[in-house]
Amino acid sequence: MKSGLNMSFNLEFWIQILIYAVTFGITFGDFRARIKILEKKMDIHNRLQDRMAVVEQSTKSAHHRIDELRDEINSH
């Protein structure tokens, strides 16, 4: 006589589980790789923003100095 639940799993079940696990691993690996690529792009973008902030500050200082020199020339 068989009991109400048959707890033995056949080979097809384990093959299906293995295929699901491999598929999950490949998908997870692909997501991790894409995230790393995006992180690198963000780092490049952030460094560019930092450099542009320095350039903007330098430009602002240069314009102030030009205005000062213009005022000195006009006052003489």
C-alpha positions as CSV (number, residue, x, y, z in Angstrom):
1,M,0.0,0.0,0.0
2,K,1.1,3.5,-0.7
3,S,0.8,6.3,1.7
4,G,-1.1,9.6,0.8
5,L,2.1,11.4,-0.1
6,N,4.8,9.9,-2.3
7,M,8.0,11.5,-1.1
8,S,10.3,9.9,-3.7
9,F,11.3,12.2,-6.6
10,N,12.1,10.9,-10.0
11,L,15.1,11.8,-12.2
12,E,13.1,14.2,-14.3
13,F,12.3,16.3,-11.2
14,W,16.0,16.6,-10.3
15,I,16.9,17.4,-13.9
16,Q,14.3,20.2,-13.9
17,I,15.6,21.6,-10.6
18,L,19.1,21.5,-11.9
19,I,18.1,23.4,-15.1
20,Y,16.2,26.0,-13.0
21,A,19.3,26.4,-10.8
22,V,21.7,26.8,-13.8
23,T,19.3,29.3,-15.5
24,F,19.0,31.3,-12.3
25,G,22.8,31.3,-11.9
26,I,23.3,32.5,-15.5
27,T,20.7,35.2,-15.1
28,F,22.0,36.4,-11.8
29,G,25.6,36.5,-13.2
30,D,24.4,38.5,-16.2
31,F,22.6,41.0,-13.8
32,R,25.8,41.4,-11.8
33,A,27.9,42.0,-14.9
34,R,25.5,44.7,-16.1
35,I,25.4,46.3,-12.7
36,K,29.2,46.5,-12.7
37,I,29.2,48.1,-16.1
38,L,26.7,50.7,-14.9
39,E,28.8,51.3,-11.8
40,K,31.8,52.0,-14.0
41,K,29.8,54.4,-16.2
42,M,28.5,56.2,-13.1
43,D,32.1,56.5,-11.7
44,I,33.2,58.1,-15.0
45,H,30.2,60.4,-15.0
46,N,30.8,61.5,-11.4
47,R,34.5,62.2,-12.0
48,L,33.5,64.3,-15.0
49,Q,31.0,66.3,-12.9
50,D,33.8,66.9,-10.3
51,R,36.2,68.1,-13.0
52,M,33.5,70.3,-14.5
53,A,32.8,71.9,-11.1
54,V,36.5,72.8,-10.8
55,V,36.5,74.2,-14.4
56,E,33.4,76.3,-13.6
57,Q,35.0,77.7,-10.5
58,S,38.2,78.5,-12.4
59,T,36.2,80.2,-15.1
60,K,34.3,82.2,-12.5
61,S,37.5,83.3,-11.0
62,A,39.0,84.2,-14.4
63,H,35.9,86.4,-15.2
64,H,36.2,88.2,-11.9
65,R,39.9,88.9,-12.5
66,I,39.1,90.1,-16.1
67,D,36.4,92.4,-14.7
68,E,38.9,93.8,-12.1
69,L,41.5,94.4,-14.8
70,R,38.9,96.1,-17.0
71,D,37.9,98.4,-14.1
72,E,41.5,99.3,-13.5
73,I,42.1,100.1,-17.2
74,N,38.9,102.2,-17.4
75,S,39.7,104.1,-14.2
76,H,43.1,105.3,-15.5
